Amino acid sequence: MQLLPESDKAVALLAGGVTLALFVVGIAIVSVTSPSGVGGRELAGFAVGFGLFVAIYFVSMSADRVLRGDDKQE
């Protein structure tokens, strides 16, 4: 059984999974601790912000691969 990922793609996917899990846990904590809960508008704002964060993350990873010359198709 392999505990640590060996490829850059596996590390990125693992980081994305952890980030998504933290986002879901954070939304759950806010919805439980907030007196009025999380409304649709707030949830949409969180989702858009998280989507932008993930998009920038993947764009920067792609840019890094291109700039380093590692943009070979697998």
FENCORKA-V884988 format. One record per backbone hydrogen bond with DSSP energy under -0.5 kcal/mol. NH is the residue of the N-H (numbers start at 1). CO is the residue of the C=O. E is the energy in kcal/mol with one decimal. If there is no record, write none. Layout:
((NH CO E) (NH CO E))
This chain:
((3 1 -0.6) (11 7 -2.0) (12 8 -2.5) (13 9 -2.4) (14 10 -2.4) (15 11 -2.7) (16 12 -2.5) (17 13 -2.3) (18 14 -2.3) (19 15 -2.4) (20 16 -2.5) (21 17 -2.3) (22 18 -2.5) (23 19 -2.2) (24 20 -2.4) (25 21 -2.5) (26 22 -2.6) (27 23 -2.4) (28 24 -2.3) (29 25 -2.5) (30 26 -2.4) (31 27 -2.5) (32 28 -1.8) (33 29 -2.6) (34 30 -2.1) (37 34 -0.8) (39 37 -0.6) (43 39 -2.5) (44 40 -2.3) (45 41 -2.1) (46 42 -2.6) (47 43 -2.6) (48 44 -2.6) (49 45 -2.4) (50 46 -2.7) (51 47 -2.6) (52 48 -2.4) (53 49 -2.1) (54 50 -2.5) (55 51 -2.5) (56 52 -2.5) (57 53 -2.1) (58 54 -2.5) (59 55 -2.4) (60 56 -2.5) (61 57 -1.9) (62 58 -2.3) (63 59 -2.6) (64 60 -2.2) (65 61 -2.1) (66 62 -2.2) (67 63 -2.7) (68 64 -2.0) (69 65 -0.8) (69 66 -0.6) (70 65 -2.6))
